[in-house]
Amino acid sequence: MYRFKSISEFHTYSNLPKPEHPLISLIDYSQVNYSTDSDKIKWMQDFYSICLKRNVSEKFNYGQQKYDFNEGVFSFVAPKQILTVTINQNIKVNPSGWLLLIHPDFLWNTSLAGSIKDYDFFGYAVNEALFLSNKEENIIVDIFKNIQREYQSNIDKFSQNIIISQIELLLNYAERYYERQFITRKISNNQILIKLEQVLNSYFNNNESLINGVPSVTQIANDLNLSPNYLSNTLKIVSGQSTKQHIQNKVIEKAKEKLSTTELSVSEIAYELGFEYPASFSKLFKNKTNISPIAFRQSFN
C-alpha cells in the first residue's frame, strides 16, 4: 500500500508537474497517469480530496462501496482513509473531471480547521458518492477554478481567506446537493426504514440477542451494511429521528408491552431489554414518556 504524505508525492506518482502550491492543488483528471503496471493500487493519503470525475475506467473502492464514474460523480475523502483503485488495462477512455487536494496544514488558524470535520459526507461519503446534474457540475467547476486562480496569482495576506471561503462555499453546495439526493431517493430511504424496523424487531423479540446489552448505533448500521453517520442522516430525512432515537423508541415500545401484559418486575424487564442497571432503564423510560415504569403499570390497574 502506498502512503502519500504530501500533495507533491501524489503529483509525482500520478505523473503530474510539481504542484504550484505545496498545500493545495487542483488537478485536471484527464492528465492523471498512475505510475503502475498493476491492475490494482491501494493507497492512504494525509490530505483531503474532493473529486468530480466522469468517464473514468478505473473502479474506486473506499469504505464499503465501489464507484463507477461513468456519470458525473462528486466524492469526498478525508485524511487517513484507504482507497483501492482497480484498473482495467484493456479499456481506453478519455476521462475528465477535477481533483482538489487540500492538506490539513492549509486550514490551520482558519474557520475550517475544526469545522471541516462537521461535514458528514467526509464520513458517509465512503458509503455514498454524490451524483450531480450538469447545472450542479458547472457550479462546482466554477468554484474549483476560482480556487485555482487564487493560488496561482500573487499570494498576499488575503489569499488564504479567499480560498478558504471558496472551499466553504464548495462544501455548503455539497450539503445542499446531498440533501437533494436524499430527498429524491425517498423510496429507497423508506426501504431502509422498513429494514431498520425488521432488524430492531429481531433484537428485541429475542432475549438472547440482548445478552450483551441494548444494540448500539454501530451494530444496527453494520447489520444494514451502512455507515453509522449515513444511516442516521437518512433516518433524519425520512423520519426526523436519528438511529439512536429509533433504538430508544423500540426499547420503550417493548417496555410498555411487558409492563402491561406480564407480571415481570421493572428490574426483570430492564435486564430482558439489555440494560445492565435497572435505574438506567427507568431513567430512559421516564425521559421518553414523562412517567415512571411503575406509574405506567399502575395506570392499567
C-alpha positions in Angstrom: 0.0 0.0 0.0 1.3 3.5 -0.9 1.3 6.3 1.6 1.1 9.9 0.2 2.2 12.2 3.0 2.2 15.3 0.8 0.4 16.6 -2.3 3.7 16.7 -4.1 4.1 12.9 -3.6 0.7 12.3 -5.2 1.6 14.5 -8.1 4.8 12.6 -8.7 3.0 9.2 -8.6 0.4 10.5 -11.0 3.0 11.8 -13.5 1.9 15.4 -13.0 4.0 18.5 -12.8 5.0 19.7 -9.4 2.1 21.4 -7.6 2.1 25.2 -7.8 1.2 25.4 -4.1 2.5 22.8 -1.6 -0.7 22.6 0.4 -3.5 22.9 -2.2 -3.8 21.8 -5.7 -6.5 21.5 -8.4 -5.7 18.7 -10.8 -7.2 18.1 -14.3 -8.1 14.5 -14.0 -7.6 13.9 -17.7 -3.8 14.4 -17.1 -3.6 11.8 -14.3 -1.5 8.7 -15.2 -0.8 6.5 -12.3 2.8 5.1 -12.2 1.9 1.4 -12.2 1.5 -1.6 -14.5 -0.6 -3.3 -11.9 -4.3 -3.7 -12.2 -4.9 -2.7 -8.6 -3.5 0.1 -6.5 -4.1 0.8 -2.8 -3.1 4.0 -1.0 -3.6 6.1 2.1 -3.3 9.9 1.8 -2.6 12.5 4.5 -4.8 15.2 2.9 -8.4 15.8 1.9 -9.5 15.2 -1.7 -12.7 16.4 -3.3 -13.2 14.7 -6.7 -15.5 15.4 -9.6 -15.0 12.7 -12.2 -16.6 11.4 -15.3 -15.9 8.6 -17.9 -13.2 7.0 -15.8 -12.2 3.4 -16.5 -10.8 2.8 -13.0 -13.1 1.4 -10.3 -12.7 3.1 -7.0 -13.4 1.2 -3.8 -13.5 3.1 -0.5 -15.4 2.2 2.6 -18.0 -0.4 1.8 -18.8 0.7 -1.7 -17.4 0.5 -5.2 -18.0 3.5 -7.5 -18.3 3.7 -11.2 -17.5 7.1 -12.6 -19.3 6.8 -15.9 -21.6 9.6 -14.8 -20.6 12.8 -13.1 -19.7 11.7 -9.5 -18.7 14.0 -6.7 -16.9 12.3 -3.9 -15.0 13.2 -0.7 -12.1 11.5 1.0 -10.7 12.5 4.4 -7.1 12.0 5.5 -6.1 8.5 6.6 -8.8 6.8 4.5 -7.7 3.9 2.4 -8.6 3.8 -1.3 -8.3 0.9 -3.7 -8.3 1.5 -7.4 -8.8 -1.3 -9.9 -7.6 -0.5 -13.4 -8.7 -2.3 -16.5 -5.7 -2.0 -18.8 -7.8 -3.2 -21.8 -10.2 -0.2 -21.6 -9.1 3.0 -23.1 -11.3 6.0 -22.3 -11.0 9.8 -22.2 -11.6 10.6 -18.5 -12.5 14.1 -17.4 -13.0 15.9 -14.2 -11.2 17.7 -11.4 -9.4 16.6 -8.2 -9.0 19.2 -5.5 -6.3 18.2 -2.9 -6.2 20.1 0.4 -3.6 19.4 3.1 -4.8 20.0 6.7 -1.9 22.4 7.3 -3.6 24.8 4.8 -6.6 25.0 7.1 -4.7 25.9 10.3 -5.9 29.1 12.0 -9.0 29.3 9.8 -12.6 28.6 10.4 -12.4 25.3 8.5 -9.6 23.9 10.7 -12.2 22.4 13.1 -15.5 22.7 11.2 -14.4 20.6 8.2 -14.9 17.5 10.4 -18.6 18.5 10.8 -19.4 17.9 7.2 -20.9 14.4 7.4 -20.1 13.4 3.8 -16.4 13.1 4.7 -17.7 10.2 6.9 -20.6 8.7 4.9 -19.2 9.6 1.5 -17.3 6.3 1.9 -20.8 4.8 1.5 -22.5 7.2 -0.9 -21.0 9.3 -3.6 -22.9 12.3 -4.9 -24.4 12.3 -8.4 -24.6 15.8 -10.0 -26.7 17.3 -12.7 -25.0 19.2 -15.5 -26.0 22.5 -13.8 -24.6 21.4 -10.5 -21.4 20.3 -12.1 -20.9 23.7 -13.7 -21.3 25.4 -10.3 -18.7 23.2 -8.7 -16.3 23.5 -11.5 -16.5 27.3 -11.3 -15.6 27.2 -7.6 -12.7 24.8 -8.3 -11.3 27.3 -10.9 -11.8 30.2 -8.5 -9.7 28.4 -6.0 -7.0 27.6 -8.6 -6.9 31.2 -9.9 -6.4 32.5 -6.4 -3.4 30.2 -5.5 -1.9 30.8 -9.0 -1.9 34.6 -8.5 0.5 36.6 -6.4 -0.1 35.3 -2.8 -0.9 38.1 -0.4 -2.4 38.4 3.1 -5.9 37.9 1.7 -5.2 34.8 -0.4 -5.8 32.2 2.2 -9.0 33.7 3.5 -10.4 34.0 -0.1 -9.5 30.3 -0.8 -11.0 29.2 2.5 -14.2 31.0 1.7 -14.4 29.3 -1.7 -13.8 25.8 -0.1 -16.6 26.6 2.4 -18.9 27.6 -0.4 -18.0 24.3 -2.2 -18.8 22.2 0.9 -22.1 24.1 1.5 -23.2 23.4 -2.1 -22.2 19.7 -1.5 -24.5 19.7 1.6 -27.3 21.1 -0.5 -26.8 18.5 -3.2 -26.7 15.6 -0.7 -29.9 16.8 0.8 -31.5 16.8 -2.7 -30.1 13.3 -3.3 -31.6 12.1 -0.1 -35.0 13.5 -0.9 -35.0 12.2 -4.5 -34.2 8.7 -3.1 -37.2 8.8 -0.7 -38.4 5.3 -1.8 -35.0 3.8 -1.2 -34.7 5.6 2.1 -38.2 4.3 3.2 -36.9 0.8 2.4 -34.1 1.5 4.9 -36.7 2.4 7.5 -38.5 -0.8 6.9 -35.3 -2.8 7.2 -34.4 -1.0 10.4 -37.7 -2.0 11.9 -37.0 -5.6 11.0 -33.5 -5.5 12.5 -34.8 -3.9 15.7 -37.6 -6.5 16.0 -35.1 -9.3 15.6 -33.1 -7.9 18.5 -36.0 -7.2 20.9 -38.1 -10.3 20.1 -35.1 -12.5 21.0 -33.9 -12.1 24.6 -30.7 -14.0 23.8 -29.6 -11.3 21.3 -29.8 -8.7 24.1 -27.4 -10.5 26.5 -24.6 -8.1 25.6 -26.9 -5.1 26.1 -29.1 -2.8 24.0 -27.8 -2.8 20.4 -25.6 0.2 19.6 -26.0 2.5 16.6 -22.8 1.0 15.1 -24.3 -2.6 15.5 -27.5 -1.6 13.8 -25.7 0.2 11.0 -23.4 -2.8 10.4 -26.5 -5.1 10.2 -27.8 -2.8 7.5 -24.4 -2.6 5.7 -24.4 1.2 6.1 -22.1 3.6 8.0 -23.5 5.0 11.3 -23.4 8.6 10.0 -25.1 7.7 6.7 -27.8 5.7 8.5 -28.6 8.5 11.0 -28.7 11.2 8.3 -31.0 9.1 6.1 -33.3 8.4 9.0 -33.5 12.1 9.9 -34.6 12.9 6.4 -37.2 10.2 6.3 -38.5 10.2 9.9 -37.0 13.2 11.6 -35.2 11.0 14.2 -31.7 9.5 14.4 -30.8 5.9 14.7 -30.3 6.3 18.5 -33.8 7.7 18.8 -35.3 4.7 16.8 -33.5 2.3 19.1 -34.8 4.1 22.2 -38.3 4.1 20.8 -38.2 0.4 20.3 -37.0 0.0 23.9 -40.0 2.0 25.1 -42.4 0.1 22.9 -41.2 -3.3 24.2 -41.1 -2.0 27.8 -44.7 -0.8 27.6 -45.7 -4.2 26.2 -44.1 -6.1 29.0 -45.3 -3.7 31.7 -48.9 -4.0 30.6 -49.0 -7.7 29.7 -46.7 -9.5 32.1 -46.0 -9.8 35.9 -42.3 -9.2 35.5 -40.7 -6.7 37.8 -39.3 -3.5 36.5 -35.8 -4.8 37.1 -36.5 -8.1 35.3 -37.9 -6.1 32.3 -34.8 -3.9 32.3 -32.5 -6.9 32.2 -34.6 -8.6 29.4 -34.3 -5.4 27.3 -30.5 -5.4 27.6 -29.9 -2.9 30.5 -27.2 -3.7 33.0 -28.7 -1.3 35.6 -32.5 -1.1 36.1 -32.0 2.6 37.1 -30.8 3.4 33.6 -33.8 1.8 32.1 -36.2 3.7 34.5 -34.5 7.0 33.7 -34.8 6.4 29.9 -38.4 5.4 30.3 -39.3 8.5 32.3 -37.4 10.8 29.9 -39.3 9.4 26.9 -42.8 9.1 28.5 -42.8 11.6 31.4 -43.9 8.8 33.7 -42.1 6.1 35.6 -42.4 2.4 34.7 -44.2 1.7 37.9 -46.7 4.5 37.4 -47.3 3.3 33.8 -48.1 -0.2 35.1 -50.4 1.2 37.7 -52.4 3.1 35.1 -53.5 -0.3 33.8 -54.9 -1.4 37.2 
